[in-house]
Amino acid sequence: MRTLIIGDVHGCKDELEDLISKFAFVRGKDRLFQTGDMINRGPDSLGAVELGKRLGIRSVLGNHESRLIRIFSKPDTKRTVKDLFYLERLGSSAEALYQLVKEWPLWIDEPDFLLIHAGLEPGKDRLEEMSSKIITTIRTWDGYGDNLDNPADPAWFDCVSWVKTVVFGHWALGGLVIREGFRGIDTGCVYGKMLSAWCPEENHIYQVNARREYSRLEIL
């Protein structure tokens, strides 16, 4: 048995198929996982999520799935302009996507790795005590959790130690992270870069090129 943990897909269904093919996935023998943010920005969010369901990919909630769930938890009259814009980007598939992703977990804790979307909350050693917002959005750590994306602050994984390898996505600008105890595998496929995945048994990174640039990576 081999395992493939796939980074942020963002609707890039074709590249997801390319990567799984490159891995030579064997149904019923190999395992597939994914870091969340399967949806939005790219060309085929529903196709990507439905492919994941057919192949048995186990995904965690990313910030994009979490946002979709929050929007659908509100009455229509309480949705903001930004909420409506988000739904518009997903188009007619928004309701179907919500139904497919609403039960995804915040983390998947396997004997050989911990899978999360963005990162762990420094200073806490129990997942159940960590903020769901931090788990799905952290990049850097300011000591408080007020600003989770400040280039002047250290990366969250510089502030955390864990008992097994932590695999995460969410940080396309940071690129591939390969260091003891951590694997960061969001390499910006939707921004025209690469879709990446890690196989723990081989300790190998599989990658495919994006077929094109679907969205622009904005550096704030």
MOQUI-V840652 format. One line per field, one symbol per residue. ss: DSSP state (a for helix, b for strand, c for the rest). phi: phi as a letter, one per 40 degrees, with the letter a starting at -180 (. if undefined). psi: psi as a letter, one per 20 degrees, with the letter a starting at -180 (. if undefined). A space follows every 10 residues. Layout:
BEGIN
ss->???
phi->???
psi->???
END
This chain:
BEGIN
ss->ccbbbbcccc ccaaaaaaaa aaaccccccc bbbbcccccc ccccaaaaaa aaaaaccbbb ccaaaaaaaa aacccaaacc aaaaaaaaaa aaaaaaaaaa acccbccbbc ccbbbccccc ccccccaaac caaaaaaccb bccccccccc cccbbaaacc ccccbbbbcc caaaccbbbc cbbbcccbaa accbbbbbbc cccbbbbbbc cccccccccc
phi->.bbbbbcccf gccccccdcc cccgdbcgbc bbbacgfcbg gccacccccc cdcccgccbc cccccccccc cccccdcccc dcdccccccc gccdcccdcc bcbcccabbb dbabbbcbib cdgbbbdccc ccccdcbcbb bcgbgcbbab dcccddccbb bbcaccbabg bdccgcbbad gabbbcbgdc cgbbbbabbc ccfbccabcc caccacccbc
psi->prppoqapgl jmgghggggh ghilpopigr qprqjrlirq gahmgghghh ggghikpoqr prhghhgggg giiqqhiipr ghghhghhhi biigghgghh iijqrhroor hirpprggaq oqiqjphhiq phgghiiqgr pjihjgojmo iiqqqhiijq qrirppprci mhhhapooro ipopkoklgi jjdqpqqpoh hilqppqqqq hrohqpopo.
END
